[in-house]
């Protein structure tokens, strides 16, 4: 973590976190690479992320595919930081990134669709938790 935050927002209606990004993207990528190398699950998907993956894409993404998306991100893809609530009602401080991406090439693609990912890192189990993952609804790069 770059910023030290409380366990939940002071005002649940104000989800914006100023001063982001919260996480060092290189450290998040290293967590994912370590998980892949050890055979562990590379990213964890919240219920909301799983729902959008099943609803918003022609075929659902596997966690390893989402991990490759995160591994392709750069600091220039950072959009904002905000609180997000998981299906289990847990608050997660997250960074939001958007990137044009080719799923088939598993790489950034200037003409690929713009995808939106919101993720954080577990406080007690250091792993990448993807809270939202879907085609961008408001932004193109």
C-alpha positions as CSV (number, residue, x, y, z in Angstrom):
1,X,0.0,0.0,0.0
2,X,1.2,3.5,-0.8
3,X,-1.6,5.1,1.3
4,X,-2.6,3.9,4.8
5,X,-6.4,3.9,5.0
6,X,-9.1,2.9,7.5
7,X,-11.0,-0.3,7.1
8,X,-14.0,1.4,5.5
9,X,-15.0,4.9,4.3
10,X,-16.1,7.5,6.8
11,X,-19.1,8.3,4.7
12,X,-20.3,5.3,2.5
13,X,-21.9,7.7,0.0
14,X,-18.5,9.3,-0.7
15,X,-16.5,6.5,-2.2
16,X,-13.7,8.6,-3.8
17,X,-10.2,8.3,-2.3
18,X,-8.0,11.3,-3.0
19,X,-4.3,11.0,-3.5
20,X,-4.2,7.6,-5.2
21,X,-3.1,5.3,-6.5
22,X,-3.3,3.3,-3.3
23,X,-1.2,0.4,-4.4
24,X,2.2,0.2,-6.0
25,X,1.3,-1.4,-9.3
26,X,4.7,-3.1,-9.5
27,X,4.0,-4.8,-6.2
28,X,0.6,-5.9,-7.2
29,X,2.1,-7.4,-10.4
30,X,4.7,-9.2,-8.3
31,X,2.0,-10.7,-6.1
32,X,0.2,-12.0,-9.2
33,X,3.5,-13.4,-10.7
34,X,4.3,-15.1,-7.4
35,X,0.9,-16.7,-7.3
36,X,1.2,-17.9,-10.9
37,X,4.7,-19.3,-10.2
38,X,3.5,-21.2,-7.1
39,X,0.4,-22.6,-8.7
40,X,-2.0,-20.5,-6.5
41,X,-5.0,-18.6,-7.8
42,X,-3.5,-15.5,-9.5
43,X,-6.4,-13.2,-8.7
44,X,-9.5,-13.5,-6.6
45,X,-12.8,-12.3,-8.2
46,X,-15.6,-10.8,-6.1
47,X,-19.2,-11.9,-6.7
48,X,-19.7,-8.6,-8.7
49,X,-16.7,-9.2,-10.9
50,X,-17.8,-12.8,-11.6
51,X,-21.4,-11.5,-12.5
52,X,-20.1,-8.9,-14.9
53,X,-17.6,-11.4,-16.5
54,X,-20.5,-13.8,-17.1
55,X,-22.9,-11.1,-18.3
56,X,-20.8,-8.6,-20.2
57,X,-18.5,-10.8,-22.3
58,X,-19.3,-13.3,-25.0
59,X,-17.6,-16.0,-23.0
60,X,-16.5,-15.7,-19.3
61,X,-12.9,-14.8,-18.4
62,X,-10.9,-17.1,-16.3
63,X,-9.0,-15.7,-13.3
64,X,-5.7,-16.3,-15.2
65,X,-7.0,-14.1,-18.1
66,X,-7.9,-11.3,-15.7
67,X,-4.4,-11.7,-14.1
68,X,-2.8,-11.2,-17.6
69,X,-4.9,-8.0,-18.0
70,X,-3.6,-6.6,-14.7
71,X,0.0,-7.7,-15.6
72,X,-0.3,-5.6,-18.9
73,X,-1.3,-2.4,-17.0
74,X,1.0,0.6,-16.7
75,X,0.8,3.6,-14.5
76,X,-0.6,5.6,-17.4
77,X,-3.7,3.4,-17.3
78,X,-4.6,4.5,-13.7
79,X,-8.0,6.3,-13.5
80,X,-8.9,6.8,-9.9
81,X,-9.1,5.3,-6.4
82,X,-12.3,4.5,-4.6
83,X,-13.9,2.3,-2.0
84,X,-15.9,-0.7,-3.2
85,X,-18.2,-3.0,-1.4
86,X,-18.0,-6.7,-2.1
87,X,-20.9,-9.1,-2.1
88,X,-20.0,-10.1,1.4
89,X,-20.4,-6.5,2.4
90,X,-16.6,-6.0,3.0
91,X,-15.2,-2.6,2.1
92,X,-12.1,-2.7,-0.1
93,X,-9.9,0.3,-1.0
94,X,-9.3,0.0,-4.7
95,X,-7.5,1.4,-7.6
96,X,-9.3,1.7,-11.0
97,X,-7.6,1.2,-14.3
98,X,-8.8,1.2,-17.9
99,X,-6.9,-0.2,-20.9
100,X,-7.5,-1.1,-24.5
101,X,-6.8,-4.8,-24.5
102,X,-6.8,-7.8,-26.8
103,X,-8.0,-10.9,-25.0
104,X,-6.7,-13.3,-27.7
105,X,-3.2,-11.7,-27.7
106,X,-3.2,-11.2,-23.9
107,X,-1.7,-7.7,-24.5
108,X,-2.6,-4.1,-24.8
109,X,-4.2,-3.3,-28.1
110,X,-4.7,0.3,-29.4
111,X,-7.8,-0.8,-31.2
112,X,-9.0,-3.3,-28.7
113,X,-12.0,-2.7,-26.4
114,X,-11.5,-0.5,-23.4
115,X,-11.7,-2.7,-20.3
116,X,-12.3,-1.4,-16.7
117,X,-10.8,-3.1,-13.7
118,X,-11.1,-2.1,-10.0
119,X,-8.9,-4.1,-7.6
120,X,-7.4,-4.0,-4.2
121,X,-5.1,-6.2,-2.1
122,X,-6.4,-8.2,0.9
123,X,-5.3,-6.8,4.3
124,X,-4.9,-10.2,5.9
125,X,-4.3,-12.4,2.9
126,X,-2.1,-10.5,0.5
127,X,-3.6,-11.4,-2.8
128,X,-5.1,-9.3,-5.6
129,X,-8.9,-9.0,-5.3
130,X,-10.6,-7.9,-8.4
131,X,-13.8,-6.2,-7.4
132,X,-15.1,-5.1,-10.8
133,X,-14.1,-6.2,-14.3
134,X,-16.1,-5.3,-17.4
135,X,-16.0,-3.3,-20.7
136,X,-15.6,0.4,-19.9
137,X,-19.0,2.1,-19.8
138,X,-17.8,5.6,-19.8
139,X,-14.3,6.0,-21.0
140,X,-12.3,5.2,-24.1
141,X,-8.6,5.6,-24.3
